[in-house]
Amino acid sequence: MKDLLPTMRPRLLAIAVVVAVVAGLAASARAAPGAAARLSVRSTEYGKALFGPSGKVVYVFGADRGSTSRCYGVCATAWPPLLTTAAPLAGVGVEAKLLGMTKRRNGTRQVTYNGHPLYYYEADKVGKIMCQHANVHGGLWLIIKPNGQPNTAKGKMHM
């Protein structure tokens, strides 16, 4: 038995990793149906704006038509959509009646505010707005005010 232990150790470790990953996936699958994105309002250098559950500001995309997203592929890599699996929730200062969802091509649900699909900018940090008023991927990217209107203040683009 003592001779088998060194050869079995890598296999046992691999089995433990697989079990941990499967358990994690199962737990997240159970949690996902009840998960709802909660938006909040915070002050920024551009005035009050909406923030997603990650603590990052959210943007709207000028190329979107109504609540239909036009940001896919490379665009969605740089500007990930704010997704939810349940009706989004309004934090303090967020107008609940302006919250909604739209279905993306892959069937996921994207949060909307005043009919605008919402996105993050992947390089933003919590509390740091890197791409206000950026014209990229065929449209203008703007943060959104609590009243549902895009904030057209000129910003600094840090791409």
One Martini backbone bead per residue (centre of mass of N, CA, C, O) as a GRO file, in nm:
protein
  159
    1MET     BB    1   0.058   0.063  -0.020
    2LYS     BB    2   0.300   0.258   0.006
    3ASP     BB    3   0.369   0.235  -0.310
    4LEU     BB    4   0.089   0.363  -0.419
    5LEU     BB    5   0.069   0.657  -0.315
    6PRO     BB    6   0.247   0.820  -0.524
    7THR     BB    7   0.062   0.731  -0.776
    8MET     BB    8  -0.226   0.832  -0.651
    9ARG     BB    9  -0.208   1.132  -0.580
   10PRO     BB   10  -0.275   1.269  -0.860
   11ARG     BB   11  -0.555   1.137  -0.886
   12LEU     BB   12  -0.682   1.242  -0.625
   13LEU     BB   13  -0.648   1.540  -0.697
   14ALA     BB   14  -0.814   1.537  -0.957
   15ILE     BB   15  -1.077   1.442  -0.824
   16ALA     BB   16  -1.105   1.680  -0.627
   17VAL     BB   17  -1.126   1.899  -0.842
   18VAL     BB   18  -1.375   1.794  -0.990
   19VAL     BB   19  -1.565   1.798  -0.748
   20ALA     BB   20  -1.540   2.103  -0.690
   21VAL     BB   21  -1.641   2.204  -0.964
   22VAL     BB   22  -1.915   2.061  -0.967
   23ALA     BB   23  -2.018   2.187  -0.704
   24GLY     BB   24  -1.997   2.481  -0.801
   25LEU     BB   25  -2.189   2.456  -1.044
   26ALA     BB   26  -2.435   2.361  -0.887
   27ALA     BB   27  -2.458   2.607  -0.702
   28SER     BB   28  -2.486   2.823  -0.931
   29ALA     BB   29  -2.738   2.701  -1.061
   30ARG     BB   30  -2.919   2.741  -0.810
   31ALA     BB   31  -2.870   3.059  -0.780
   32ALA     BB   32  -2.943   3.194  -1.056
   33PRO     BB   33  -3.264   3.221  -1.066
   34GLY     BB   34  -3.248   3.443  -0.811
   35ALA     BB   35  -3.076   3.635  -0.964
   36ALA     BB   36  -3.038   3.993  -0.919
   37ALA     BB   37  -2.993   4.295  -1.036
   38ARG     BB   38  -2.848   4.576  -0.865
   39LEU     BB   39  -2.909   4.910  -0.861
   40SER     BB   40  -2.735   5.226  -0.835
   41VAL     BB   41  -2.652   5.545  -0.687
   42ARG     BB   42  -2.391   5.780  -0.779
   43SER     BB   43  -2.137   5.987  -0.753
   44THR     BB   44  -1.969   6.190  -0.999
   45GLU     BB   45  -1.790   6.392  -1.216
   46TYR     BB   46  -2.092   6.393  -1.388
   47GLY     BB   47  -2.265   6.303  -1.165
   48LYS     BB   48  -2.524   6.119  -1.146
   49ALA     BB   49  -2.525   5.750  -1.147
   50LEU     BB   50  -2.526   5.431  -1.260
   51PHE     BB   51  -2.489   5.112  -1.091
   52GLY     BB   52  -2.381   4.809  -1.057
   53PRO     BB   53  -2.313   4.527  -0.864
   54SER     BB   54  -1.989   4.573  -0.902
   55GLY     BB   55  -1.950   4.909  -0.878
   56LYS     BB   56  -1.994   4.990  -1.166
   57VAL     BB   57  -2.056   5.166  -1.418
   58VAL     BB   58  -2.306   5.239  -1.657
   59TYR     BB   59  -2.394   5.198  -2.003
   60VAL     BB   60  -2.476   5.336  -2.316
   61PHE     BB   61  -2.567   5.271  -2.668
   62GLY     BB   62  -2.618   5.448  -2.960
   63ALA     BB   63  -2.667   5.186  -3.160
   64ASP     BB   64  -2.905   5.117  -3.031
   65ARG     BB   65  -3.245   4.981  -3.067
   66GLY     BB   66  -3.383   5.044  -2.822
   67SER     BB   67  -3.375   4.725  -2.657
   68THR     BB   68  -3.164   4.655  -2.882
   69SER     BB   69  -2.878   4.502  -2.922
   70ARG     BB   70  -2.542   4.587  -3.096
   71CYS     BB   71  -2.349   4.420  -2.887
   72TYR     BB   72  -2.100   4.211  -3.020
   73GLY     BB   73  -1.832   4.042  -2.958
   74VAL     BB   74  -1.592   4.264  -2.932
   75CYS     BB   75  -1.779   4.462  -2.798
   76ALA     BB   76  -1.869   4.264  -2.557
   77THR     BB   77  -1.584   4.246  -2.442
   78ALA     BB   78  -1.549   4.556  -2.376
   79TRP     BB   79  -1.891   4.561  -2.335
   80PRO     BB   80  -2.045   4.420  -2.105
   81PRO     BB   81  -2.330   4.303  -2.026
   82LEU     BB   82  -2.597   4.344  -1.812
   83LEU     BB   83  -2.692   4.072  -1.632
   84THR     BB   84  -2.986   3.858  -1.573
   85THR     BB   85  -3.230   3.617  -1.409
   86ALA     BB   86  -3.394   3.858  -1.293
   87ALA     BB   87  -3.550   4.102  -1.185
   88PRO     BB   88  -3.450   4.397  -1.138
   89LEU     BB   89  -3.313   4.613  -0.886
   90ALA     BB   90  -3.382   4.893  -0.676
   91GLY     BB   91  -3.209   5.125  -0.550
   92VAL     BB   92  -3.120   5.402  -0.428
   93GLY     BB   93  -3.245   5.631  -0.683
   94VAL     BB   94  -3.393   5.416  -0.839
   95GLU     BB   95  -3.623   5.367  -1.098
   96ALA     BB   96  -3.820   5.098  -1.118
   97LYS     BB   97  -3.993   5.173  -1.379
   98LEU     BB   98  -3.712   5.172  -1.566
   99LEU     BB   99  -3.685   4.880  -1.534
  100GLY     BB  100  -3.544   4.601  -1.731
  101MET     BB  101  -3.560   4.366  -2.013
  102THR     BB  102  -3.356   4.186  -2.254
  103LYS     BB  103  -3.300   3.981  -2.525
  104ARG     BB  104  -3.052   3.797  -2.637
  105ARG     BB  105  -2.941   3.590  -2.880
  106ASN     BB  106  -2.857   3.366  -2.641
  107GLY     BB  107  -3.101   3.430  -2.408
  108THR     BB  108  -3.012   3.636  -2.241
  109ARG     BB  109  -3.045   3.889  -1.986
  110GLN     BB  110  -3.077   4.237  -2.014
  111VAL     BB  111  -3.043   4.528  -1.873
  112THR     BB  112  -3.270   4.801  -1.839
  113TYR     BB  113  -3.302   5.171  -1.889
  114ASN     BB  114  -3.534   5.332  -2.037
  115GLY     BB  115  -3.473   5.106  -2.278
  116HIS     BB  116  -3.166   5.069  -2.213
  117PRO     BB  117  -2.906   4.899  -2.254
  118LEU     BB  118  -2.658   4.761  -2.036
  119TYR     BB  119  -2.307   4.844  -1.953
  120TYR     BB  120  -1.977   4.774  -1.935
  121TYR     BB  121  -1.636   4.852  -1.881
  122GLU     BB  122  -1.365   4.649  -1.857
  123ALA     BB  123  -1.152   4.887  -1.747
  124ASP     BB  124  -1.302   4.953  -1.520
  125LYS     BB  125  -1.328   5.074  -1.200
  126VAL     BB  126  -1.413   5.124  -0.903
  127GLY     BB  127  -1.504   5.464  -0.940
  128LYS     BB  128  -1.401   5.445  -1.254
  129ILE     BB  129  -1.426   5.648  -1.547
  130MET     BB  130  -1.303   5.570  -1.884
  131CYS     BB  131  -1.566   5.611  -2.127
  132GLN     BB  132  -1.686   5.883  -2.157
  133HIS     BB  133  -1.786   5.970  -2.471
  134ALA     BB  134  -1.733   5.726  -2.654
  135ASN     BB  135  -1.641   5.641  -3.002
  136VAL     BB  136  -1.735   5.303  -3.039
  137HIS     BB  137  -1.856   5.051  -3.233
  138GLY     BB  138  -2.073   5.266  -3.374
  139GLY     BB  139  -2.084   5.444  -3.096
  140LEU     BB  140  -2.202   5.602  -2.815
  141TRP     BB  141  -2.074   5.628  -2.480
  142LEU     BB  142  -2.288   5.646  -2.186
  143ILE     BB  143  -2.388   5.744  -1.914
  144ILE     BB  144  -2.653   5.720  -1.662
  145LYS     BB  145  -2.914   5.861  -1.533
  146PRO     BB  146  -3.168   5.833  -1.299
  147ASN     BB  147  -3.386   5.946  -1.527
  148GLY     BB  148  -3.274   5.784  -1.809
  149GLN     BB  149  -3.058   5.972  -1.918
  150PRO     BB  150  -2.810   6.046  -2.097
  151ASN     BB  151  -2.478   6.150  -2.045
  152THR     BB  152  -2.321   6.419  -2.242
  153ALA     BB  153  -2.070   6.454  -2.112
  154LYS     BB  154  -1.762   6.516  -2.140
  155GLY     BB  155  -1.485   6.300  -2.164
  156LYS     BB  156  -1.247   6.057  -2.081
  157MET     BB  157  -1.038   5.855  -2.276
  158HIS     BB  158  -0.903   5.524  -2.151
  159MET     BB  159  -0.780   5.299  -2.382
   0.00000   0.00000   0.00000
